[in-house]
Amino acid sequence: MPLVNTKEMFKKAYAEGYAIGAFNVNNMEIVQGITEACQELKAPVILQVSAGARKYANHTYLRKLVEAAVIECPDIPIALHLDHGASFELCKDCIDGGFTSVMFDGSSKPYEENVEEARKVAEYAHKYGVTVEAELGKLAGIEDDVNVDAENAQFTDPGEVQDFVTRTGVDSLAIAIGTSHGAYKFKPGQKPKLRLDILQEVSERLPGFPIVLHGASSVPQQFVQEVNQYGGQMPDAIGIPEEMLREAAKMAVCKINIDSDLRLAMTASVRKYLAENPSHFDPRQYLAPARTAIKDMVAHKIQTVLGCAGKA
């Protein structure tokens, strides 16, 4: 099947109480690992590209890698999504360049400015059958071009969501309920918590409307330990407990973004391989197990967090 947008994906996910994994891609091995896991488990998937990934790998290379995955994995729906598009111009460039879904992130802007730009993106995108995600609230943390310190993070105000969605016409909404970008989501000793009460109120105000969670990596400690064991320095990396994310997926959350966990799995694998095989220098030797680590991580997320196995 060709690349799809997220409309039917989210409609089915909302009705059946699961979420779609939105995995960030940067190179061939990551694309292969994600889509091979999804093909085997018959799970729909969103492959998302950040502004940083476009700078690193080039828009055209990434789009062609995803198009290759569509050919290799014909049994599953795949959407190509822009993650954290900071401007109308960037969103338009991705729409014109073959993306089937875009996120306009105006969460750092004043409310009215966020509304106006999100509306502009949605109007343009819908002409071409492209779905649009927007964001209300500010997530803390660092990921590529997104950098918000804890003092400036803000939970989503449920009282704003109806007005925002009505006036913008966006297709899904990312909200801030306690997740954060990067691998350092909580301080040591701090108990992780998601504001599921905010999610519940948002879903009551927007019945049937798909909600998105950013910054939802769980930062598996076995990979943190492996990175540190083989020369890395990642003290106190802490993520979101998977059981909390599964609970959110049973509610109104239809898309869960995962990036840091993929980075951790890949980096831990590469560090371990090179430490154990110091004479090896062929990138294929250490990138093959890294690709497998990505595949295993995605399969785990599908089965234990997202609940979308067999939903393709």
C-alpha positions in Angstrom: 0.0 0.0 0.0 1.2 3.6 -0.5 2.1 5.9 2.4 -1.0 6.9 4.3 -1.9 9.8 6.6 -2.9 9.2 10.2 -6.7 9.7 10.0 -7.8 6.1 9.7 -5.0 4.9 12.0 -6.2 7.2 14.8 -9.9 6.5 14.3 -9.3 2.8 14.7 -6.8 3.2 17.6 -9.2 5.5 19.5 -12.1 3.0 19.1 -10.1 0.0 20.2 -8.0 1.5 23.0 -4.4 1.3 21.7 -1.8 3.7 20.4 0.4 3.9 17.3 4.1 4.1 17.8 5.7 7.2 16.3 9.4 6.4 16.0 12.0 8.9 14.9 14.2 7.9 12.0 17.7 9.2 11.0 19.3 6.5 8.9 18.7 3.2 7.0 19.3 0.9 9.9 16.8 2.6 12.1 14.1 2.6 9.3 14.8 -1.1 8.7 14.7 -2.1 12.4 11.4 -0.3 13.1 9.6 -1.5 10.0 10.8 -5.1 10.2 9.4 -5.3 13.7 6.1 -3.8 12.6 5.8 -6.0 9.6 6.3 -9.2 11.6 3.8 -8.1 14.3 1.3 -6.6 11.8 1.4 -3.2 13.5 0.7 0.2 11.9 3.5 2.7 12.3 4.4 6.3 12.0 7.9 7.1 10.9 8.7 10.6 12.0 11.5 13.0 10.9 12.6 15.9 13.0 14.1 19.1 11.7 17.4 17.8 13.0 17.1 14.6 11.1 16.4 16.5 7.9 19.6 18.5 8.5 21.6 15.4 9.2 20.4 13.0 6.5 18.6 15.2 3.9 14.9 15.3 3.3 15.1 13.3 0.0 17.3 10.5 1.4 14.9 10.0 4.4 11.8 10.1 2.2 13.3 7.5 -0.2 14.3 5.2 2.7 10.7 5.3 4.0 9.4 4.7 0.5 11.6 1.6 0.3 10.2 0.4 3.6 6.7 0.7 2.1 7.8 -1.7 -0.7 9.5 -4.1 1.7 6.6 -4.1 4.3 3.5 -4.2 2.1 1.2 -5.5 4.8 1.2 -2.5 7.2 0.1 1.1 6.9 3.1 3.5 7.2 2.8 7.3 7.7 5.7 9.7 7.1 5.4 12.5 9.7 7.3 15.7 10.4 8.1 16.0 14.1 8.2 19.4 15.7 7.8 21.7 12.7 8.5 25.1 14.0 7.1 27.1 11.1 4.5 27.1 8.4 7.4 27.2 5.9 8.9 24.0 7.2 5.6 22.2 7.3 4.8 23.3 3.8 8.2 22.1 2.5 7.5 18.6 4.0 3.9 18.5 2.6 5.2 19.5 -0.8 8.0 16.9 -0.4 5.8 13.9 0.1 5.1 13.7 3.8 1.7 12.4 4.7 1.5 14.0 8.1 3.0 17.1 9.8 3.3 18.5 13.3 3.2 22.3 13.7 4.7 23.0 17.1 3.7 26.5 18.2 3.7 25.6 21.9 6.4 28.2 22.6 4.4 31.0 21.0 1.6 33.1 22.5 -1.8 31.3 22.3 -3.3 33.4 19.5 -0.2 33.1 17.4 -0.2 29.3 17.9 -3.8 29.2 16.8 -3.3 31.3 13.7 -0.2 29.4 12.5 -1.7 26.0 13.2 -4.8 27.0 11.3 -2.7 28.1 8.4 -0.8 24.8 8.3 -4.0 22.8 8.5 -5.7 24.7 5.7 -2.7 24.1 3.4 -2.2 20.4 4.5 -5.8 19.4 4.0 -5.7 20.5 0.4 -3.3 17.6 -0.2 -4.8 15.0 2.1 -2.1 15.5 4.8 -3.0 15.3 8.5 -1.9 17.9 11.0 -0.8 17.6 14.7 -0.4 20.6 16.9 0.6 21.1 20.5 -0.8 22.9 23.6 1.4 23.1 26.7 5.2 23.0 26.9 7.2 19.8 27.5 10.5 20.1 29.4 13.7 18.5 28.0 16.0 18.6 25.1 15.5 16.8 21.7 17.2 18.1 18.5 16.0 21.7 18.1 13.5 21.5 21.1 15.0 22.8 24.3 12.7 23.8 27.2 13.9 24.0 30.8 11.8 22.6 33.7 10.9 26.1 34.9 9.3 27.0 31.6 7.4 23.7 31.1 3.6 24.0 31.4 0.8 21.4 31.7 -1.9 21.7 29.0 -4.9 23.7 30.1 -7.9 21.6 29.4 -10.0 24.8 29.2 -8.2 25.8 26.0 -8.4 22.6 24.0 -11.9 23.0 22.5 -11.3 26.5 21.3 -7.9 25.5 19.9 -9.1 22.5 17.9 -12.3 24.3 16.7 -10.4 27.3 15.4 -7.4 25.5 13.9 -9.0 22.5 12.3 -6.0 20.3 13.3 -6.5 16.5 13.3 -4.7 15.6 16.5 -3.3 17.4 19.6 -0.1 16.8 21.6 -0.6 17.7 25.2 1.7 18.1 28.2 0.8 15.9 31.1 4.3 15.2 32.6 6.3 13.6 29.9 9.5 15.3 28.7 12.0 15.1 25.9 15.3 13.3 26.2 16.8 10.7 28.6 16.7 12.8 31.8 13.0 13.2 32.4 13.1 13.1 36.2 15.6 13.9 39.0 17.1 11.0 41.0 14.7 10.1 43.7 11.8 11.9 42.0 8.8 9.7 41.5 7.6 9.6 37.8 4.1 10.7 37.4 1.7 11.4 34.5 -1.3 13.7 35.0 -3.9 11.3 33.7 -6.5 13.5 35.2 -5.6 16.2 32.7 -5.8 13.6 29.9 -9.2 12.5 31.1 -10.5 16.0 31.2 -9.1 16.8 27.7 -10.8 13.6 26.4 -14.1 14.6 27.9 -13.9 18.0 26.3 -12.8 16.5 23.0 -14.7 13.2 22.7 -13.3 10.9 20.0 -10.4 13.3 19.3 -6.9 11.7 19.0 -4.4 12.8 21.6 -0.6 12.6 21.3 2.2 12.1 23.9 5.6 13.5 23.1 8.7 12.7 25.2 7.4 9.2 26.1 10.6 7.1 26.1 11.0 4.9 29.1 14.8 5.0 29.1 15.4 1.2 29.8 18.0 0.9 32.5 19.7 -2.1 31.0 20.7 0.1 28.1 21.8 3.0 30.3 24.0 0.5 32.3 25.4 -0.9 29.1 26.3 2.5 27.7 28.0 3.4 31.0 29.7 0.0 31.2 31.3 0.4 27.8 32.7 3.9 28.1 29.6 6.2 28.1 28.5 8.8 30.7 24.8 8.8 31.3 24.3 9.1 35.0 20.8 9.5 36.4 19.0 8.9 33.0 15.3 8.2 33.9 12.2 7.8 31.7 8.4 7.2 31.9 7.3 3.9 33.3 5.8 1.8 30.6 2.7 0.9 32.6 1.8 4.6 32.8 2.1 4.9 29.0 -0.1 1.8 28.5 -2.8 3.3 30.7 -2.7 6.5 28.6 -3.0 4.4 25.4 -6.2 2.8 26.7 -7.6 6.3 27.1 -7.5 9.0 24.4 -3.9 8.7 23.4 -3.6 7.4 19.9 0.1 8.3 19.1 3.1 7.8 21.4 6.4 9.3 20.4 9.6 7.3 21.0 13.1 8.4 20.2 15.5 8.3 23.1 14.8 4.6 23.7 15.9 3.9 20.1 19.0 6.0 20.5 19.9 4.1 23.7 19.3 0.7 22.3 21.5 1.5 19.2 24.3 3.2 21.1 24.5 0.5 23.8 24.7 -2.1 21.0 27.4 -0.3 19.1 29.5 0.5 22.2 29.3 -3.1 23.4 30.2 -4.5 19.9 33.2 -2.3 19.5 34.5 -2.9 23.0 34.3 -6.7 22.4 35.7 -6.6 18.9 38.4 -3.9 19.0 39.9 -5.1 15.7 36.7 -4.6 13.7 36.3 -1.5 11.6 33.6 -2.4 9.0 30.5 -0.4 9.8 28.3 -3.3 8.7 29.7 -5.4 11.5 28.5 -3.1 14.3 25.4 -1.6 12.6 23.9 -5.0 11.9 23.5 -5.8 15.7 22.4 -2.2 16.2 19.6 -2.7 13.7 18.6 -5.8 15.6 18.5 -3.9 18.8 16.2 -1.3 17.3 13.9 -4.1 16.0 13.8 -5.7 19.4 13.1 -2.4 21.1 10.2 -1.6 18.7 8.7 -5.1 19.1 8.8 -4.7 22.8 7.0 -1.4 22.7 4.3 -2.7 20.3 3.6 -5.6 22.6 3.8 -4.0 26.1 3.1 -0.3 25.7 1.2 0.4 22.5 -1.0 -2.6 22.2 -1.2 -2.3 18.4 0.1 -5.8 17.4 -2.2 -7.3 14.8 -4.0 -4.0 14.1 -2.6 -3.3 10.7 
